[in-house]
Amino acid sequence: MLNKQKKILGQHFLKNKKILEEMARSAEISKKDIVLEVGPGLGSLTEILAERAGKVIAIEKDRELIPILREKFKKIKNMEIIEGDILKIKNLKLENYKIVANIPYYITSRFLRLFLSQTRFGPKLMVLMVQKEVAERICAKPNKMNLLALSVQSYAKAEIIRYVSKNFFSPPPKVDSAIIKITPFAPLKVRGAVRVMKINPEKILALAKLAFQQKRKMLRGVVKRSSTTPLRHLNIPEKYQTKRPEELSLEDWIKIVVK
């Protein structure tokens, strides 16, 4: 029997077709769309995506699943199946595409960082199945803010579509999941070329990373102790000086770093 449920790849296959259909509906897929699916597994979500999209590109890391997928979709003309690790593929330069995927939980942070930090080849929308706790961290509000939330919300709007019980998976993972929808902010265009985002995520995150490393300290103390010259000389508005990082919203961070 094929050892297709390898723990090392974090594979847990979703059995409920209605939930898979809800993922596709949340992505608002039409025949005009190119959809990138990461970790198609046995192709249950892939099949639904192929019915709705103009083209589906499915990237699977597990080489034992590739022949199964290719056999299953051999008559489907709008399907492309690629064997590879999404975090290592260098020449994937899609434009105007969406991502819909039940991604392995252990790659969530790196996956989001990879695709959200791209200004030219980033997706126009992502609908992902992720661990419930991670989804709640990503969509956190002030007083519960964390570095992951800020890392995502600096680039995109994030919202939880629904929660999904672990009992809908085979084999069941140890935790429940959630479907999240992430809509990247539109980039600004400078002289016809995509240059910068509406806000400067890199500058925000440089301060936020430092602050969350010392999250019990007030912001004024974090900046004062910084060894990075630009941050050490940052003029923190008085109303934020006694705040701790989890208390701040994205809007607060923008006001602090954007002059």
VOBABA-467675 format. One record per residue: x, y, z of N, C-alpha, C in turn. Coordinates in steps of 0.05 Angstrom, whole numbers, padded with zeros to 5 digits, always signed. Layout:
XYZXYZXYZ...
//
This chain:
+00017-00024+00000+00000+00000+00000+00017+00025+00000+00009+00044-00016+00025+00069-00018+00026+00084+00008+00050+00091+00016+00053+00106+00041+00050+00136+00035+00025+00143+00030+00019+00170+00020+00013+00190+00042+00010+00181+00066+00004+00199+00088+00028+00202+00106+00049+00212+00094+00075+00214+00108+00074+00237+00127+00081+00232+00152+00082+00253+00172+00103+00274+00165+00125+00266+00152+00146+00285+00147+00137+00307+00128+00117+00301+00111+00106+00321+00093+00081+00334+00104+00073+00326+00127+00051+00339+00140+00024+00334+00126+00021+00311+00114-00003+00306+00098-00026+00294+00114-00048+00309+00113-00074+00300+00123-00094+00307+00102-00108+00287+00092-00126+00291+00069-00154+00297+00078-00165+00319+00067-00192+00328+00074-00212+00311+00059-00231+00300+00074-00251+00281+00062-00277+00294+00054-00283+00317+00065-00310+00330+00061-00310+00347+00036-00326+00339+00016-00327+00353-00010-00339+00380-00007-00359+00384+00011-00372+00409+00014-00353+00431+00024-00334+00423+00041-00314+00442+00051-00295+00449+00029-00288+00430+00012-00270+00436-00011-00284+00455-00030-00310+00450-00035-00325+00468-00052-00327+00496-00041-00328+00498-00014-00329+00524-00001-00303+00539-00005-00281+00525-00005-00255+00537-00010-00255+00549-00038-00264+00534-00057-00265+00543-00085-00283+00568-00088-00306+00567-00075-00325+00590-00077-00313+00615-00064-00299+00611-00042-00287+00634-00028-00266+00647-00045-00253+00632-00063-00233+00643-00081-00245+00656-00106-00271+00654-00108-00286+00667-00131-00273+00660-00157-00270+00634-00162-00256+00624-00185-00274+00624-00210-00263+00633-00232-00277+00633-00257-00259+00621-00279-00269+00618-00303-00253+00607-00325-00231+00626-00334-00231+00650-00324-00210+00669-00330-00186+00666-00312-00189+00650-00291-00168+00648-00270-00148+00626-00275-00123+00632-00268-00102+00612-00264-00100+00607-00234-00102+00582-00226-00101+00575-00198-00077+00557-00192-00062+00565-00172-00039+00550-00163-00048+00535-00138-00045+00508-00139-00051+00492-00115-00025+00479-00105-00021+00482-00079+00003+00471-00067-00004+00447-00050+00009+00424-00055+00003+00400-00040-00024+00388-00047-00029+00381-00072-00055+00370-00080-00062+00343-00068-00042+00329-00058-00047+00303-00046-00059+00283-00066-00083+00274-00061-00096+00255-00079-00114+00269-00099-00115+00295-00099-00129+00310-00120-00158+00316-00115-00167+00314-00090-00196+00320-00085-00203+00349-00089-00187+00367-00079-00191+00396-00084-00184+00403-00113-00163+00390-00123-00154+00395-00150-00177+00391-00170-00192+00370-00166-00214+00363-00184-00235+00385-00185-00241+00396-00162-00261+00418-00160-00250+00444-00173-00224+00449-00168-00212+00473-00180-00211+00471-00211-00205+00447-00221-00203+00444-00250-00230+00448-00264-00251+00442-00250-00278+00446-00261-00285+00476-00264-00273+00492-00247-00280+00521-00246-00260+00540-00259-00235+00532-00259-00214+00551-00267-00207+00547-00297-00194+00568-00307-00183+00566-00335-00160+00547-00336-00143+00548-00315-00120+00530-00313-00113+00526-00284-00105+00502-00278-00096+00495-00251-00067+00484-00252-00049+00495-00237-00022+00486-00234-00019+00474-00206-00015+00448-00205-00014+00434-00179+00015+00426-00174+00026+00435-00151+00054+00428-00144+00054+00409-00120+00065+00386-00125+00066+00365-00104+00094+00356-00098+00102+00356-00073+00129+00349-00065+00133+00319-00063+00112+00304-00057+00114+00275-00053+00115+00260-00080+00138+00250-00088+00140+00238-00114+00122+00213-00118+00115+00200-00095+00098+00177-00097+00069+00184-00106+00061+00209-00101+00035+00218-00109+00033+00228-00137+00056+00234-00150+00056+00246-00177+00043+00227-00197+00050+00201-00199+00037+00184-00218+00007+00180-00214-00001+00181-00189-00030+00179-00183-00044+00204-00193-00033+00227-00189-00045+00252-00198-00046+00253-00229-00024+00245-00241-00022+00246-00271-00041+00226-00284-00045+00204-00271-00064+00185-00282-00093+00195-00278-00098+00206-00255-00125+00216-00249-00134+00239-00268-00114+00256-00275-00121+00280-00290-00110+00279-00319-00104+00255-00329-00091+00253-00355-00109+00263-00378-00136+00263-00374-00154+00273-00395-00163+00302-00390-00153+00314-00369-00161+00341-00363-00141+00360-00375-00150+00376-00394-00131+00392-00410-00122+00418-00396-00137+00427-00376-00128+00452-00363-00113+00447-00337-00100+00424-00336-00084+00416-00312-00055+00414-00319-00038+00424-00300-00009+00419-00302+00000+00410-00274+00013+00387-00273+00022+00375-00248+00053+00377-00247+00063+00389-00227+00092+00393-00224+00102+00380-00198+00123+00364-00201+00136+00353-00177+00156+00373-00166+00154+00380-00141+00174+00399-00130+00165+00410-00103+00184+00424-00091+00179+00437-00065+00173+00466-00070+00150+00475-00063+00141+00503-00069+00160+00523-00057+00174+00517-00036+00192+00535-00023+00219+00537-00037+00224+00519-00056+00250+00518-00070+00248+00523-00100+00224+00523-00111+00221+00527-00140+00229+00556-00147+00247+00559-00165+00259+00585-00171+00246+00599-00195+00236+00583-00215+00228+00595-00240+00198+00597-00243+00183+00597-00221+00154+00599-00222+00146+00629-00222+00142+00640-00246+00136+00668-00249+00109+00672-00261+00088+00666-00245+00061+00670-00254+00052+00698-00249+00033+00707-00265+00021+00733-00261-00009+00731-00261-00023+00748-00245-00052+00749-00245-00064+00721-00238-00055+00709-00216-00064+00683-00209-00074+00682-00180-00087+00660-00173-00097+00656-00146-00084+00631-00134-00082+00630-00108-00073+00605-00095-00096+00594-00078-00102+00569-00082-00121+00555-00065-00108+00529-00057-00105+00524-00031-00090+00501-00022-00095+00494+00007-00093+00468+00012-00091+00457+00039-00062+00453+00044-00048+00474+00053-00019+00472+00055-00010+00457+00080+00012+00444+00079+00023+00430+00103+00028+00451+00125+00019+00445+00149+00020+00464+00170+00048+00475+00176+00067+00457+00173+00095+00465+00181+00108+00485+00163+00096+00490+00139+00108+00510+00121+00093+00536+00120+00072+00539+00137+00054+00562+00134+00068+00589+00135+00084+00593+00155+00098+00619+00158+00116+00625+00134+00132+00605+00127+00151+00610+00105+00136+00613+00078+00114+00598+00075+00098+00600+00051+00086+00628+00048+00074+00638+00069+00062+00665+00068+00084+00686+00063+00106+00684+00076+00128+00703+00072+00137+00704+00043+00139+00679+00032+00149+00677+00004+00130+00691-00016+00104+00687-00013+00086+00697-00033+00077+00726-00027+00075+00733-00002+00065+00760+00004+00087+00781-00001+00112+00774+00001+00133+00794-00002+00140+00800-00031+00127+00785-00050+00132+00790-00078+00113+00813-00088+00124+00832-00101+00108+00854-00112+00099+00849-00140+00115+00834-00155+00108+00830-00183+00095+00803-00188+00106+00782-00176+00096+00755-00182+00079+00744-00159+00069+00761-00142+00051+00752-00120+00023+00746-00130+00008+00730-00115-00019+00723-00123-00038+00746-00117-00061+00746-00131-00081+00767-00126-00100+00759-00104-00099+00734-00096-00116+00724-00074-00106+00697-00065-00109+00691-00040-00102+00664-00029-00125+00654-00011-00133+00630-00015-00152+00616+00003-00138+00591+00012-00132+00590+00038-00115+00568+00049-00129+00554+00072-00124+00528+00075-00131+00513+00098-00106+00512+00116-00108+00523+00140-00085+00524+00158-00095+00515+00186-00076+00511+00204-00082+00504+00231-00098+00526+00244-00119+00518+00259-00137+00538+00272-00122+00559+00288-00104+00551+00304-00089+00569+00321-00073+00589+00304-00061+00579+00282-00046+00596+00264-00064+00616+00251-00088+00607+00242-00107+00625+00229-00115+00648+00248-00119+00641+00273-00127+00662+00293-00104+00681+00299-00079+00671+00298-00056+00688+00302-00053+00707+00278-00057+00697+00254-00055+00713+00230-00075+00736+00230-00099+00730+00239-00121+00750+00238-00124+00765+00264-00104+00764+00281-00106+00777+00308-00111+00807+00306-00124+00817+00327-00129+00846+00330-00111+00857+00352-00111+00884+00355-00095+00896+00376-00101+00884+00403-00082+00883+00420-00081+00870+00447-00076+00840+00445-00078+00829+00420-00070+00802+00415-00051+00800+00391-00041+00823+00383-00024+00825+00359+00002+00810+00364+00012+00798+00342+00037+00783+00343+00052+00788+00317+00077+00778+00316+00093+00784+00293+00083+00771+00267+00072+00746+00269+00060+00733+00246+00037+00750+00235+00019+00759+00252-00004+00775+00244+00006+00800+00229+00025+00813+00241+00036+00838+00229+00050+00832+00202+00063+00810+00201+00077+00802+00176+00058+00797+00153+00034+00787+00160+00014+00783+00139-00002+00808+00134-00011+00821+00156-00029+00844+00153-00015+00869+00142+00012+00869+00142+00026+00890+00129+00024+00889+00098+00019+00865+00089+00017+00861+00060-00011+00856+00050-00029+00847+00067-00055+00837+00057-00077+00839+00078-00102+00838+00069-00125+00835+00087-00128+00805+00092-00131+00797+00117-00134+00769+00124-00160+00765+00140-00175+00744+00133-00200+00738+00147-00205+00708+00148-00217+00699+00170-00224+00671+00173-00252+00666+00160-00253+00647+00142-00278+00640+00129-00294+00621+00146-00281+00600+00156-00295+00581+00173-00275+00563+00187-00283+00550+00208-00267+00531+00222-00274+00503+00212-00254+00485+00213-00258+00457+00202-00248+00438+00223-00265+00420+00232-00258+00400+00252-00237+00381+00241-00219+00372+00259-00198+00353+00252-00210+00326+00243-00236+00321+00251-00248+00296+00243-00255+00294+00214-00253+00316+00199-00258+00315+00171-00234+00306+00155-00211+00301+00168-00187+00294+00155-00180+00264+00159-00165+00254+00140-00155+00226+00143-00125+00226+00136-00108+00218+00155-00115+00212+00183-00120+00239+00197-00135+00238+00219-00141+00263+00233-00116+00275+00245-00111+00301+00241-00088+00314+00254-00095+00318+00284-00076+00329+00299-00081+00333+00328-00097+00358+00334-00100+00375+00313-00113+00401+00318-00134+00407+00297-00152+00425+00303-00172+00434+00283-00159+00453+00264-00173+00458+00242-00163+00475+00221-00181+00499+00216-00174+00516+00198-00191+00539+00190-00184+00546+00162-00204+00556+00147-00200+00566+00121-00197+00596+00123-00175+00607+00113-00170+00636+00113-00169+00647+00085-00178+00671+00082-00176+00685+00056-00157+00709+00060-00137+00710+00043-00117+00731+00044-00117+00746+00018-00123+00772+00019-00124+00789-00005-00102+00809-00004-00081+00806-00019-00058+00825-00018-00067+00853-00027-00055+00873-00014-00060+00900-00022-00049+00905-00050-00063+00921-00065-00054+00927-00093-00028+00944-00091-00008+00937-00108+00017+00953-00108+00012+00979-00123+00028+00999-00116+00028+01024-00131+00044+01020-00157+00037+01035-00177+00052+01035-00202+00068+01061-00205+00093+01058-00211+00110+01081-00215+00122+01079-00243+00114+01098-00260+00123+01099-00288+00118+01072-00302+00095+01061-00297+00087+01037-00311+00097+01011-00300+00115+01012-00280+00126+00988-00268+00117+00986-00239+00113+00961-00230+00106+00956-00202+00131+00961-00185+00128+00980-00166+00152+00987-00150+00148+00982-00120+00128+00994-00109+00125+00993-00079+00097+00988-00071+00094+00979-00046+00067+00975-00035+00056+01002-00025+00031+01002-00018+00019+01027-00007+00032+01034+00019+00041+01015+00034+00056+01020+00058+00083+01006+00056+00101+01011+00074+00128+01000+00073+00130+00977+00093+00123+00952+00085+00123+00930+00104+00151+00925+00116+00172+00928+00099+00199+00922+00109+00207+00940+00132+00200+00965+00130+00207+00984+00152+00191+00978+00177+00165+00972+00173+00148+00965+00196+00159+00940+00210+00165+00920+00194+00173+00894+00206+00200+00895+00219+00218+00912+00209+00244+00915+00222+00241+00924+00251+00223+00943+00256+00218+00952+00283+00202+00931+00298+00182+00919+00285+00164+00900+00299+00180+00875+00308+00198+00865+00292+00213+00842+00299+00230+00847+00324+00241+00871+00325+00257+00878+00349+00239+00881+00373+00215+00893+00369+00197+00898+00392+00186+00871+00403+00179+00853+00385+00167+00828+00394+00188+00809+00407+00213+00814+00401+00234+00799+00415+00236+00807+00445+00226+00832+00450+00226+00842+00478+00198+00852+00484+00178+00835+00479+00150+00844+00479+00140+00854+00506+00154+00848+00527+00145+00859+00553+00155+00887+00558+00172+00896+00541+00183+00923+00544+00166+00944+00529+00165+00968+00539+00152+00990+00525+00168+00997+00500+00154+01008+00480+00166+01013+00455+00190+01032+00457+00188+01052+00475+00210+01071+00477+00236+01057+00487+00233+01037+00504+00256+01022+00514+00268+01005+00493+00251+00993+00476+00261+00976+00454+00278+00992+00434+00267+01015+00427+00281+01032+00407+00308+01043+00419+00307+01050+00444+00330+01061+00458+00353+01041+00459+00346+01016+00462+00366+00994+00464+00375+00983+00437+00362+00993+00415+00368+00981+00389+00397+00987+00380+00409+00967+00369+00436+00971+00358+00435+00980+00329+00411+00981+00317+00407+00989+00290+00404+01020+00289+00421+01034+00277+00421+01063+00278+00395+01075+00269+00383+01067+00246+00357+01080+00238+00335+01076+00259+00335+01053+00272+00314+01049+00292+00320+01064+00318+00346+01065+00325+00353+01079+00350+00347+01109+00348+00347+01120+00324+00341+01148+00320+00313+01153+00312+00296+01132+00312+00268+01135+00305+00254+01151+00326+00239+01171+00318+00224+01188+00336+00196+01177+00341+00193+01162+00363+00167+01150+00369+00148+01171+00379+00124+01174+00367+00104+01193+00378+00098+01187+00407+00094+01207+00422+00091+01204+00451+00070+01185+00460+00047+01184+00445+00025+01167+00453+00031+01137+00450+00053+01131+00435+00060+01102+00431+00084+01094+00448+00097+01113+00461+00122+01106+00475+00119+01086+00497+00096+01087+00511+00092+01068+00533+00075+01044+00525+00071+01041+00499+00056+01017+00490+00074+00993+00486+00063+00969+00489+00077+00945+00483+00068+00935+00456+00084+00919+00442+00079+00913+00414+00052+00899+00409+00043+00882+00427+00017+00868+00422-00007+00886+00424-00003+00910+00435-00025+00929+00438-00030+00946+00413-00011+00945+00394-00012+00963+00371-00026+00950+00347-00041+00965+00332-00053+00956+00307-00034+00962+00284-00040+00952+00261-00024+00957+00237-00024+00988+00232-00046+01000+00236-00048+01029+00232-00029+01044+00251-00027+01034+00275-00008+01047+00295+00021+01044+00285+00028+01020+00276+00055+01016+00266+00061+01034+00242+00042+01038+00225+00046+01055+00201+00051+01084+00211+00036+01093+00230+00039+01120+00241+00066+01124+00254+00076+01103+00266+00102+01104+00280+00125+01107+00260+00124+01091+00238+00148+01090+00220+00146+01107+00196+00121+01114+00188+00118+01130+00164+00117+01160+00171+00135+01175+00160+00137+01203+00166+00130+01219+00140
//
